[in-house]
Amino acid sequence: MPKNISAAERWFRRVVKLALLGAIAGIVVWMWPVEVVRVRTEAVSRGMVGGLSEQAAGRDPLALFGRWFEEAQKAGLYMPEAMAVATSTKEGAPSVRMMLLKGHDARAFEFYTNYGSRKGEELEANPRASLLFHWGVLHRQVRVEGRVERLSDEESDNYFRTRPRGSQIGAWASRQSSAVEDRGQLEASFREHEERFKGTEVPLPPFWGGFRLYPERIEFWQGRLNRLHDRVVFTREGAGWEVTRISP
Ligand SMILES: Cc1cc2nc3c(=O)[nH]c(=O)nc-3n(C[C@H](O)[C@H](O)[C@H](O)COP(=O)(O)O)c2cc1C
């Protein structure tokens, strides 16, 4: 501090310093409980505190899935319908890829693809699959396992009609999972099909359509504090479901 400042100025500086320190301490003391409440409220809203009780889970996993899916949509998550779909060869070699859930009801889950793709062929040889949803912000995952069946052509067509024209032509242009010479070949194929269907509706390709997965096991995972997560498993038992809680 320079020596030639007046006593009055020294006092003034001290007062300013004290006021600043007081203000910082005040903010910290005031914010602390606000932050604690905010973290707790967030944890409750994300299920970290309330968790998944047997009562909340109920007896119908597809109804519970519907509620969680809606909550994931309301939470503003990016593509809550994105899911990993695992299939396997007849010999049991697994493969997995992301897909979009395009429908779910009281019995099943639906997704669409090229029947000649790798997954299409694996499902033909071994009609069983597993789906995995991960809704990170909500600390939730859902695992679904079951038997898969192709949708009827009429059902696939109904969905195909709802797709943008570019996606419809893209479905014709791509022999999904098979080798192409280069990107140019793919784009040329798109242009060919654009020309082919000019002025008409794009028909459903015979090699493209939906699958319906009928679940036999569904596990709901809710992240909880201290890694004591909730895991509630529904297993098909005749017309109903057996409900079991398993260890995290
Ligand atoms: C978020 C996301 C969603 C996707 N959705 C689909 C879909 O609904 N259907 C589909 O055939 N491929 C979809 N794909 C592409 C697949 O992941 C995969 O590349 C393609 O189906 C070929 O897989 P396969 O070779 O194992 O058959 C999606 C990819 C991503 C990243």
The ligand as an ORCA input file, in Angstrom:
! r2SCAN-3c Opt
* xyz 0 1
  C     -30.064    -43.399    -33.862
  C     -30.080    -44.386    -34.992
  C     -31.277    -44.909    -35.399
  C     -31.324    -45.848    -36.423
  N     -32.524    -46.383    -36.781
  C     -32.582    -47.354    -37.701
  C     -33.821    -47.987    -38.009
  O     -34.885    -47.682    -37.438
  N     -33.805    -48.945    -38.959
  C     -32.667    -49.344    -39.599
  O     -32.726    -50.224    -40.446
  N     -31.476    -48.774    -39.304
  C     -31.403    -47.799    -38.376
  N     -30.193    -47.228    -38.065
  C     -28.967    -47.728    -38.725
  C     -28.509    -49.009    -37.999
  O     -27.815    -48.666    -36.813
  C     -27.613    -49.916    -38.861
  O     -26.508    -49.192    -39.349
  C     -28.345    -50.524    -40.038
  O     -29.666    -50.891    -39.712
  C     -27.620    -51.761    -40.562
  O     -27.495    -52.689    -39.523
  P     -27.139    -54.236    -39.822
  O     -26.033    -54.235    -40.832
  O     -26.707    -54.799    -38.502
  O     -28.396    -54.885    -40.341
  C     -30.127    -46.270    -37.068
  C     -28.906    -45.727    -36.636
  C     -28.883    -44.805    -35.635
  C     -27.564    -44.235    -35.183
*
